[in-house]
Amino acid sequence: MHYQLIKIINVSKRNMLTEFAQDLRLARRKSGLSQKEVASLLAIDQSTFSDLERGEKPPSVQQVCQFMLIFGRNFRSLFEEIVAAIKPDLQVRLESFPSKIRPRIAAGNRAHSIRQLGQRLGMVETHHGLA
């Protein structure tokens, strides 16, 4: 699965960057800010921001967080294909996840966290757990 995931990520990288670039361009235009103004907020050159907006350069995690704050958007397009690629493997692992654990302080949180993960993965909850 690891090799397949790397292959999917490499193949999808261009698509993700293109979608992200389109989302970024749209968010900037809707905000009424110029490339130069956004670049100034990020403390980068306008040409670097232009590269990000054209999908020629991937954004750093810090830049994605800055864009989220500046434009009030989550930019899911940057991660959607990766999430879709890893979701089936994570679902299989969760289905075989051990239900018995040794007692510990946060055991109640564990059950809640597992249910929440199953919901995020789109799995159906049964009276015995996740199916």
C-alpha positions in Angstrom: 0.0 0.0 0.0 2.8 2.4 0.8 4.2 2.2 -2.8 0.7 2.7 -4.2 0.1 5.7 -2.0 3.4 7.3 -3.0 2.5 6.7 -6.7 -1.0 8.1 -6.2 0.4 11.2 -4.4 3.0 11.8 -7.1 0.4 11.4 -9.9 -2.1 13.5 -8.1 0.3 16.3 -7.0 -0.1 18.2 -10.2 -3.9 18.0 -10.0 -3.9 19.0 -6.4 -1.6 22.0 -7.1 -3.8 23.0 -10.0 -7.0 22.8 -8.0 -5.3 24.6 -5.0 -4.0 27.3 -7.4 -7.5 27.9 -8.8 -9.0 28.0 -5.2 -6.3 30.5 -4.2 -6.8 32.7 -7.2 -10.5 32.7 -6.7 -10.2 33.5 -3.0 -7.8 36.3 -3.7 -10.0 37.8 -6.4 -13.1 37.6 -4.2 -11.2 39.3 -1.4 -10.4 42.3 -3.6 -6.7 42.0 -2.7 -4.0 42.2 -5.3 -1.2 39.7 -5.7 1.2 42.3 -4.4 -0.9 42.9 -1.3 -1.2 39.2 -0.4 2.5 38.8 -1.0 3.2 41.6 1.4 1.0 40.0 4.0 3.0 36.7 3.5 6.3 38.6 3.5 7.2 37.0 0.1 7.9 38.5 -3.4 4.9 39.0 -5.7 6.6 36.6 -8.2 6.6 33.8 -5.5 2.9 34.4 -4.8 2.3 34.4 -8.6 4.0 31.0 -8.8 1.7 29.7 -6.0 -1.3 31.1 -7.7 -0.4 29.4 -11.0 0.3 26.1 -9.3 4.0 26.1 -10.3 5.1 25.9 -6.7 3.6 24.1 -3.7 2.7 26.1 -0.7 4.3 25.5 2.7 2.2 24.4 5.6 2.7 27.9 7.1 1.5 29.5 3.8 -1.6 27.3 3.7 -2.4 28.4 7.3 -1.8 32.1 6.4 -4.1 31.7 3.4 -6.7 30.2 5.7 -6.5 33.3 7.9 -6.3 35.8 5.2 -9.2 34.4 3.1 -11.2 32.6 5.7 -11.2 29.4 3.7 -9.9 25.9 4.4 -8.4 25.0 1.0 -9.5 21.3 1.2 -8.6 20.9 -2.4 -5.0 20.7 -1.5 -5.6 17.5 0.6 -8.7 15.9 -0.8 -7.0 13.4 -3.2 -4.5 12.3 -0.5 -7.3 11.8 1.9 -9.3 9.8 -0.7 -6.2 7.6 -1.4 -5.5 6.8 2.3 -9.1 6.4 3.5 -9.7 2.8 2.3 -6.5 1.5 4.0 -7.4 3.3 7.2 -10.9 1.9 7.1 -9.5 -1.6 6.9 -7.2 -1.0 9.8 -10.0 0.5 11.9 -12.2 -2.5 11.3 -9.6 -4.8 12.8 -8.7 -2.4 15.6 -8.6 -4.1 19.0 -11.7 -3.4 21.1 -10.2 -4.7 24.4 -7.7 -2.5 26.1 -6.0 -2.4 29.5 -7.6 0.1 31.8 -6.3 3.6 31.7 -7.4 7.0 32.6 -8.5 8.2 29.0 -10.3 4.9 28.1 -13.6 6.8 27.6 -11.9 9.2 25.3 -10.5 6.3 23.3 -14.0 4.9 22.4 -15.2 8.4 21.5 -12.1 9.0 19.3 -12.6 5.7 17.5 -16.3 6.5 16.8 -15.4 9.9 15.6 -12.7 8.5 13.2 -15.2 6.0 11.9 -17.7 8.8 11.2 -15.0 10.8 9.4 -14.2 7.8 7.3 -17.9 7.3 6.5 -18.2 4.0 8.3 -21.5 2.8 9.7 -21.8 2.2 13.4 -23.4 -1.0 14.7 -24.4 -1.9 18.2 -21.1 -3.8 18.5 -19.0 -1.0 17.1 -17.9 0.0 13.6 -18.7 -2.1 10.6 
